[in-house]
């Protein structure tokens, strides 16, 4: 791994590389569904309202 001046940059790049390695074999559709599911779970945990395209709430 490349040497970074700041620990925060090293951490960001490490996390991005791990995410890439976990998702690189997914099709675009699979990646979108995985991302959507994660976002919806996070939003529900935080008590946020989910508004889908077309203005429909989940």
PyMOL Python script that loads the backbone (N, CA, C, O; Angstrom):
from pymol import cmd

cmd.read_pdbstr("""\
ATOM      1  N   UNK A   1       0.846  -1.184   0.000  1.00  0.00           N
ATOM      2  CA  UNK A   1       0.000   0.000   0.000  1.00  0.00           C
ATOM      3  C   UNK A   1       0.889   1.245   0.000  1.00  0.00           C
ATOM      4  O   UNK A   1       1.969   1.258   0.591  1.00  0.00           O
ATOM      5  N   UNK A   2       0.417   2.266  -0.662  1.00  0.00           N
ATOM      6  CA  UNK A   2       1.155   3.511  -0.788  1.00  0.00           C
ATOM      7  C   UNK A   2       1.276   4.218   0.570  1.00  0.00           C
ATOM      8  O   UNK A   2       0.380   4.120   1.409  1.00  0.00           O
ATOM      9  N   UNK A   3       2.367   4.913   0.770  1.00  0.00           N
ATOM     10  CA  UNK A   3       2.590   5.649   2.019  1.00  0.00           C
ATOM     11  C   UNK A   3       1.935   7.025   1.918  1.00  0.00           C
ATOM     12  O   UNK A   3       2.190   7.774   0.976  1.00  0.00           O
ATOM     13  N   UNK A   4       1.085   7.352   2.898  1.00  0.00           N
ATOM     14  CA  UNK A   4       0.378   8.625   2.903  1.00  0.00           C
ATOM     15  C   UNK A   4       0.903   9.510   4.016  1.00  0.00           C
ATOM     16  O   UNK A   4       1.335   9.022   5.060  1.00  0.00           O
ATOM     17  N   UNK A   5       0.863  10.821   3.784  1.00  0.00           N
ATOM     18  CA  UNK A   5       1.370  11.791   4.743  1.00  0.00           C
ATOM     19  C   UNK A   5       0.518  11.819   6.018  1.00  0.00           C
ATOM     20  O   UNK A   5       1.039  12.001   7.118  1.00  0.00           O
ATOM     21  N   UNK A   6      -0.790  11.638   5.854  1.00  0.00           N
ATOM     22  CA  UNK A   6      -1.700  11.690   6.993  1.00  0.00           C
ATOM     23  C   UNK A   6      -2.346  10.326   7.223  1.00  0.00           C
ATOM     24  O   UNK A   6      -2.671   9.616   6.271  1.00  0.00           O
ATOM     25  N   UNK A   7      -2.529   9.966   8.487  1.00  0.00           N
ATOM     26  CA  UNK A   7      -3.157   8.685   8.819  1.00  0.00           C
ATOM     27  C   UNK A   7      -4.578   8.606   8.282  1.00  0.00           C
ATOM     28  O   UNK A   7      -5.036   7.536   7.880  1.00  0.00           O
ATOM     29  N   UNK A   8      -5.275   9.736   8.276  1.00  0.00           N
ATOM     30  CA  UNK A   8      -6.654   9.743   7.787  1.00  0.00           C
ATOM     31  C   UNK A   8      -6.711   9.383   6.306  1.00  0.00           C
ATOM     32  O   UNK A   8      -7.617   8.667   5.880  1.00  0.00           O
ATOM     33  N   UNK A   9      -5.759   9.869   5.518  1.00  0.00           N
ATOM     34  CA  UNK A   9      -5.725   9.514   4.092  1.00  0.00           C
ATOM     35  C   UNK A   9      -5.418   8.043   3.903  1.00  0.00           C
ATOM     36  O   UNK A   9      -6.000   7.395   3.033  1.00  0.00           O
ATOM     37  N   UNK A  10      -4.519   7.512   4.697  1.00  0.00           N
ATOM     38  CA  UNK A  10      -4.205   6.079   4.611  1.00  0.00           C
ATOM     39  C   UNK A  10      -5.446   5.258   4.942  1.00  0.00           C
ATOM     40  O   UNK A  10      -5.730   4.262   4.276  1.00  0.00           O
ATOM     41  N   UNK A  11      -6.188   5.676   5.972  1.00  0.00           N
ATOM     42  CA  UNK A  11      -7.404   4.958   6.359  1.00  0.00           C
ATOM     43  C   UNK A  11      -8.447   5.016   5.252  1.00  0.00           C
ATOM     44  O   UNK A  11      -9.053   3.998   4.918  1.00  0.00           O
ATOM     45  N   UNK A  12      -8.662   6.202   4.676  1.00  0.00           N
ATOM     46  CA  UNK A  12      -9.647   6.355   3.592  1.00  0.00           C
ATOM     47  C   UNK A  12      -9.298   5.441   2.421  1.00  0.00           C
ATOM     48  O   UNK A  12     -10.170   4.748   1.897  1.00  0.00           O
ATOM     49  N   UNK A  13      -8.051   5.434   2.012  1.00  0.00           N
ATOM     50  CA  UNK A  13      -7.643   4.604   0.872  1.00  0.00           C
ATOM     51  C   UNK A  13      -7.734   3.116   1.189  1.00  0.00           C
ATOM     52  O   UNK A  13      -8.065   2.313   0.316  1.00  0.00           O
ATOM     53  N   UNK A  14      -7.445   2.751   2.422  1.00  0.00           N
ATOM     54  CA  UNK A  14      -7.570   1.350   2.832  1.00  0.00           C
ATOM     55  C   UNK A  14      -9.026   0.895   2.753  1.00  0.00           C
ATOM     56  O   UNK A  14      -9.319  -0.175   2.221  1.00  0.00           O
ATOM     57  N   UNK A  15      -9.932   1.708   3.283  1.00  0.00           N
ATOM     58  CA  UNK A  15     -11.358   1.378   3.265  1.00  0.00           C
ATOM     59  C   UNK A  15     -11.871   1.312   1.828  1.00  0.00           C
ATOM     60  O   UNK A  15     -12.629   0.403   1.491  1.00  0.00           O
ATOM     61  N   UNK A  16     -11.477   2.245   0.989  1.00  0.00           N
ATOM     62  CA  UNK A  16     -11.915   2.244  -0.416  1.00  0.00           C
ATOM     63  C   UNK A  16     -11.413   1.006  -1.150  1.00  0.00           C
ATOM     64  O   UNK A  16     -12.138   0.422  -1.955  1.00  0.00           O
ATOM     65  N   UNK A  17     -10.176   0.605  -0.875  1.00  0.00           N
ATOM     66  CA  UNK A  17      -9.631  -0.590  -1.512  1.00  0.00           C
ATOM     67  C   UNK A  17     -10.377  -1.840  -1.048  1.00  0.00           C
ATOM     68  O   UNK A  17     -10.678  -2.716  -1.857  1.00  0.00           O
ATOM     69  N   UNK A  18     -10.674  -1.927   0.245  1.00  0.00           N
ATOM     70  CA  UNK A  18     -11.437  -3.068   0.769  1.00  0.00           C
ATOM     71  C   UNK A  18     -12.816  -3.129   0.137  1.00  0.00           C
ATOM     72  O   UNK A  18     -13.277  -4.205  -0.246  1.00  0.00           O
ATOM     73  N   UNK A  19     -13.484  -1.976   0.023  1.00  0.00           N
ATOM     74  CA  UNK A  19     -14.811  -1.933  -0.597  1.00  0.00           C
ATOM     75  C   UNK A  19     -14.735  -2.357  -2.060  1.00  0.00           C
ATOM     76  O   UNK A  19     -15.582  -3.112  -2.537  1.00  0.00           O
ATOM     77  N   UNK A  20     -13.736  -1.879  -2.757  1.00  0.00           N
ATOM     78  CA  UNK A  20     -13.566  -2.258  -4.163  1.00  0.00           C
ATOM     79  C   UNK A  20     -13.387  -3.767  -4.291  1.00  0.00           C
ATOM     80  O   UNK A  20     -14.001  -4.393  -5.156  1.00  0.00           O
ATOM     81  N   UNK A  21     -12.562  -4.348  -3.447  1.00  0.00           N
ATOM     82  CA  UNK A  21     -12.314  -5.789  -3.512  1.00  0.00           C
ATOM     83  C   UNK A  21     -13.574  -6.601  -3.197  1.00  0.00           C
ATOM     84  O   UNK A  21     -13.752  -7.696  -3.730  1.00  0.00           O
ATOM     85  N   UNK A  22     -14.441  -6.076  -2.341  1.00  0.00           N
ATOM     86  CA  UNK A  22     -15.680  -6.768  -2.007  1.00  0.00           C
ATOM     87  C   UNK A  22     -16.709  -6.678  -3.127  1.00  0.00           C
ATOM     88  O   UNK A  22     -17.556  -7.561  -3.260  1.00  0.00           O
ATOM     89  N   UNK A  23     -16.646  -5.628  -3.928  1.00  0.00           N
ATOM     90  CA  UNK A  23     -17.704  -5.375  -4.907  1.00  0.00           C
ATOM     91  C   UNK A  23     -17.261  -5.516  -6.361  1.00  0.00           C
ATOM     92  O   UNK A  23     -18.096  -5.398  -7.258  1.00  0.00           O
ATOM     93  N   UNK A  24     -15.992  -5.762  -6.621  1.00  0.00           N
ATOM     94  CA  UNK A  24     -15.516  -5.756  -8.007  1.00  0.00           C
ATOM     95  C   UNK A  24     -16.118  -6.860  -8.874  1.00  0.00           C
ATOM     96  O   UNK A  24     -16.132  -6.729 -10.097  1.00  0.00           O
ATOM     97  N   UNK A  25     -16.609  -7.932  -8.283  1.00  0.00           N
ATOM     98  CA  UNK A  25     -17.188  -9.025  -9.065  1.00  0.00           C
ATOM     99  C   UNK A  25     -18.699  -8.909  -9.225  1.00  0.00           C
ATOM    100  O   UNK A  25     -19.320  -9.750  -9.874  1.00  0.00           O
ATOM    101  N   UNK A  26     -19.292  -7.875  -8.640  1.00  0.00           N
ATOM    102  CA  UNK A  26     -20.732  -7.675  -8.741  1.00  0.00           C
ATOM    103  C   UNK A  26     -21.088  -7.002 -10.071  1.00  0.00           C
ATOM    104  O   UNK A  26     -20.324  -6.195 -10.600  1.00  0.00           O
ATOM    105  N   UNK A  27     -22.258  -7.352 -10.593  1.00  0.00           N
ATOM    106  CA  UNK A  27     -22.747  -6.653 -11.778  1.00  0.00           C
ATOM    107  C   UNK A  27     -23.211  -5.269 -11.332  1.00  0.00           C
ATOM    108  O   UNK A  27     -23.435  -5.051 -10.141  1.00  0.00           O
ATOM    109  N   UNK A  28     -23.359  -4.337 -12.263  1.00  0.00           N
ATOM    110  CA  UNK A  28     -23.852  -3.014 -11.870  1.00  0.00           C
ATOM    111  C   UNK A  28     -25.197  -3.095 -11.145  1.00  0.00           C
ATOM    112  O   UNK A  28     -25.416  -2.377 -10.170  1.00  0.00           O
ATOM    113  N   UNK A  29     -26.090  -3.954 -11.609  1.00  0.00           N
ATOM    114  CA  UNK A  29     -27.396  -4.103 -10.967  1.00  0.00           C
ATOM    115  C   UNK A  29     -27.239  -4.623  -9.530  1.00  0.00           C
ATOM    116  O   UNK A  29     -27.900  -4.126  -8.619  1.00  0.00           O
ATOM    117  N   UNK A  30     -26.376  -5.611  -9.327  1.00  0.00           N
ATOM    118  CA  UNK A  30     -26.144  -6.157  -7.981  1.00  0.00           C
ATOM    119  C   UNK A  30     -25.549  -5.094  -7.064  1.00  0.00           C
ATOM    120  O   UNK A  30     -25.920  -5.002  -5.894  1.00  0.00           O
ATOM    121  N   UNK A  31     -24.630  -4.294  -7.592  1.00  0.00           N
ATOM    122  CA  UNK A  31     -24.002  -3.241  -6.792  1.00  0.00           C
ATOM    123  C   UNK A  31     -25.029  -2.188  -6.383  1.00  0.00           C
ATOM    124  O   UNK A  31     -25.026  -1.721  -5.244  1.00  0.00           O
ATOM    125  N   UNK A  32     -25.909  -1.814  -7.316  1.00  0.00           N
ATOM    126  CA  UNK A  32     -26.954  -0.836  -7.003  1.00  0.00           C
ATOM    127  C   UNK A  32     -27.877  -1.376  -5.920  1.00  0.00           C
ATOM    128  O   UNK A  32     -28.204  -0.653  -4.978  1.00  0.00           O
ATOM    129  N   UNK A  33     -28.302  -2.627  -6.032  1.00  0.00           N
ATOM    130  CA  UNK A  33     -29.195  -3.223  -5.032  1.00  0.00           C
ATOM    131  C   UNK A  33     -28.523  -3.301  -3.670  1.00  0.00           C
ATOM    132  O   UNK A  33     -29.154  -3.024  -2.650  1.00  0.00           O
ATOM    133  N   UNK A  34     -27.244  -3.679  -3.644  1.00  0.00           N
ATOM    134  CA  UNK A  34     -26.499  -3.761  -2.380  1.00  0.00           C
ATOM    135  C   UNK A  34     -26.387  -2.374  -1.739  1.00  0.00           C
ATOM    136  O   UNK A  34     -26.586  -2.219  -0.534  1.00  0.00           O
ATOM    137  N   UNK A  35     -26.069  -1.380  -2.555  1.00  0.00           N
ATOM    138  CA  UNK A  35     -25.938  -0.012  -2.058  1.00  0.00           C
ATOM    139  C   UNK A  35     -27.277   0.506  -1.550  1.00  0.00           C
ATOM    140  O   UNK A  35     -27.342   1.131  -0.491  1.00  0.00           O
ATOM    141  N   UNK A  36     -28.349   0.249  -2.303  1.00  0.00           N
ATOM    142  CA  UNK A  36     -29.686   0.706  -1.905  1.00  0.00           C
ATOM    143  C   UNK A  36     -30.101   0.075  -0.579  1.00  0.00           C
ATOM    144  O   UNK A  36     -30.624   0.757   0.303  1.00  0.00           O
ATOM    145  N   UNK A  37     -29.868  -1.221  -0.443  1.00  0.00           N
ATOM    146  CA  UNK A  37     -30.252  -1.922   0.791  1.00  0.00           C
ATOM    147  C   UNK A  37     -29.491  -1.350   1.990  1.00  0.00           C
ATOM    148  O   UNK A  37     -30.079  -1.114   3.046  1.00  0.00           O
ATOM    149  N   UNK A  38     -28.200  -1.132   1.829  1.00  0.00           N
ATOM    150  CA  UNK A  38     -27.383  -0.578   2.900  1.00  0.00           C
ATOM    151  C   UNK A  38     -27.852   0.825   3.269  1.00  0.00           C
ATOM    152  O   UNK A  38     -27.947   1.160   4.450  1.00  0.00           O
ATOM    153  N   UNK A  39     -28.146   1.642   2.266  1.00  0.00           N
ATOM    154  CA  UNK A  39     -28.597   3.011   2.511  1.00  0.00           C
ATOM    155  C   UNK A  39     -29.946   3.022   3.226  1.00  0.00           C
ATOM    156  O   UNK A  39     -30.153   3.809   4.149  1.00  0.00           O
ATOM    157  N   UNK A  40     -30.860   2.153   2.806  1.00  0.00           N
ATOM    158  CA  UNK A  40     -32.172   2.106   3.452  1.00  0.00           C
ATOM    159  C   UNK A  40     -32.061   1.651   4.907  1.00  0.00           C
ATOM    160  O   UNK A  40     -32.735   2.194   5.782  1.00  0.00           O
ATOM    161  N   UNK A  41     -31.222   0.670   5.161  1.00  0.00           N
ATOM    162  CA  UNK A  41     -31.009   0.204   6.534  1.00  0.00           C
ATOM    163  C   UNK A  41     -30.430   1.320   7.398  1.00  0.00           C
ATOM    164  O   UNK A  41     -30.868   1.529   8.529  1.00  0.00           O
ATOM    165  N   UNK A  42     -29.456   2.027   6.865  1.00  0.00           N
ATOM    166  CA  UNK A  42     -28.837   3.125   7.600  1.00  0.00           C
ATOM    167  C   UNK A  42     -29.850   4.233   7.867  1.00  0.00           C
ATOM    168  O   UNK A  42     -29.910   4.767   8.975  1.00  0.00           O
ATOM    169  N   UNK A  43     -30.639   4.579   6.866  1.00  0.00           N
ATOM    170  CA  UNK A  43     -31.645   5.631   7.023  1.00  0.00           C
ATOM    171  C   UNK A  43     -32.674   5.254   8.085  1.00  0.00           C
ATOM    172  O   UNK A  43     -33.053   6.088   8.908  1.00  0.00           O
ATOM    173  N   UNK A  44     -33.126   4.004   8.068  1.00  0.00           N
ATOM    174  CA  UNK A  44     -34.092   3.556   9.071  1.00  0.00           C
ATOM    175  C   UNK A  44     -33.496   3.598  10.467  1.00  0.00           C
ATOM    176  O   UNK A  44     -34.167   3.999  11.418  1.00  0.00           O
ATOM    177  N   UNK A  45     -32.248   3.190  10.597  1.00  0.00           N
ATOM    178  CA  UNK A  45     -31.565   3.220  11.887  1.00  0.00           C
ATOM    179  C   UNK A  45     -31.484   4.643  12.436  1.00  0.00           C
ATOM    180  O   UNK A  45     -31.599   4.863  13.642  1.00  0.00           O
ATOM    181  N   UNK A  46     -31.284   5.609  11.527  1.00  0.00           N
ATOM    182  CA  UNK A  46     -31.175   7.007  11.930  1.00  0.00           C
ATOM    183  C   UNK A  46     -32.530   7.702  12.033  1.00  0.00           C
ATOM    184  O   UNK A  46     -32.607   8.877  12.391  1.00  0.00           O
ATOM    185  N   UNK A  47     -33.601   6.967  11.714  1.00  0.00           N
ATOM    186  CA  UNK A  47     -34.939   7.528  11.802  1.00  0.00           C
ATOM    187  C   UNK A  47     -35.275   8.490  10.672  1.00  0.00           C
ATOM    188  O   UNK A  47     -36.115   9.373  10.844  1.00  0.00           O
ATOM    189  N   UNK A  48     -34.636   8.335   9.525  1.00  0.00           N
ATOM    190  CA  UNK A  48     -34.876   9.222   8.392  1.00  0.00           C
ATOM    191  C   UNK A  48     -35.981   8.671   7.502  1.00  0.00           C
ATOM    192  O   UNK A  48     -36.194   7.460   7.440  1.00  0.00           O
ATOM    193  N   UNK A  49     -36.674   9.558   6.821  1.00  0.00           N
ATOM    194  CA  UNK A  49     -37.695   9.146   5.862  1.00  0.00           C
ATOM    195  C   UNK A  49     -37.006   8.834   4.533  1.00  0.00           C
ATOM    196  O   UNK A  49     -36.081   9.533   4.121  1.00  0.00           O
ATOM    197  N   UNK A  50     -37.469   7.782   3.877  1.00  0.00           N
ATOM    198  CA  UNK A  50     -36.903   7.388   2.599  1.00  0.00           C
ATOM    199  C   UNK A  50     -37.882   7.817   1.507  1.00  0.00           C
ATOM    200  O   UNK A  50     -39.040   7.401   1.502  1.00  0.00           O
ATOM    201  N   UNK A  51     -37.410   8.644   0.595  1.00  0.00           N
ATOM    202  CA  UNK A  51     -38.233   9.112  -0.514  1.00  0.00           C
ATOM    203  C   UNK A  51     -37.631   8.552  -1.797  1.00  0.00           C
ATOM    204  O   UNK A  51     -36.486   8.850  -2.138  1.00  0.00           O
ATOM    205  N   UNK A  52     -38.414   7.738  -2.504  1.00  0.00           N
ATOM    206  CA  UNK A  52     -37.959   7.131  -3.752  1.00  0.00           C
ATOM    207  C   UNK A  52     -38.275   8.060  -4.921  1.00  0.00           C
ATOM    208  O   UNK A  52     -39.039   9.016  -4.783  1.00  0.00           O
ATOM    209  N   UNK A  53     -37.676   7.764  -6.069  1.00  0.00           N
ATOM    210  CA  UNK A  53     -37.952   8.537  -7.281  1.00  0.00           C
ATOM    211  C   UNK A  53     -39.460   8.545  -7.514  1.00  0.00           C
ATOM    212  O   UNK A  53     -40.124   7.522  -7.345  1.00  0.00           O
ATOM    213  N   UNK A  54     -39.986   9.671  -7.893  1.00  0.00           N
ATOM    214  CA  UNK A  54     -41.428   9.799  -8.074  1.00  0.00           C
ATOM    215  C   UNK A  54     -42.113  10.306  -6.818  1.00  0.00           C
ATOM    216  O   UNK A  54     -43.328  10.503  -6.816  1.00  0.00           O
ATOM    217  N   UNK A  55     -41.353  10.522  -5.748  1.00  0.00           N
ATOM    218  CA  UNK A  55     -41.894  11.099  -4.525  1.00  0.00           C
ATOM    219  C   UNK A  55     -42.612  10.133  -3.609  1.00  0.00           C
ATOM    220  O   UNK A  55     -43.262  10.572  -2.660  1.00  0.00           O
ATOM    221  N   UNK A  56     -42.523   8.841  -3.852  1.00  0.00           N
ATOM    222  CA  UNK A  56     -43.183   7.864  -2.991  1.00  0.00           C
ATOM    223  C   UNK A  56     -42.303   7.565  -1.792  1.00  0.00           C
ATOM    224  O   UNK A  56     -41.100   7.347  -1.934  1.00  0.00           O
ATOM    225  N   UNK A  57     -42.898   7.555  -0.626  1.00  0.00           N
ATOM    226  CA  UNK A  57     -42.145   7.247   0.589  1.00  0.00           C
ATOM    227  C   UNK A  57     -42.238   5.766   0.897  1.00  0.00           C
ATOM    228  O   UNK A  57     -43.254   5.119   0.646  1.00  0.00           O
ATOM    229  N   UNK A  58     -41.168   5.254   1.441  1.00  0.00           N
ATOM    230  CA  UNK A  58     -41.154   3.825   1.826  1.00  0.00           C
ATOM    231  C   UNK A  58     -41.648   3.672   3.238  1.00  0.00           C
ATOM    232  O   UNK A  58     -41.714   2.555   3.752  1.00  0.00           O
TER     233      UNK A  58
END
""", "prot")
cmd.dss("prot")
cmd.show_as("cartoon", "prot")
cmd.util.cbc("prot")
cmd.orient("prot")
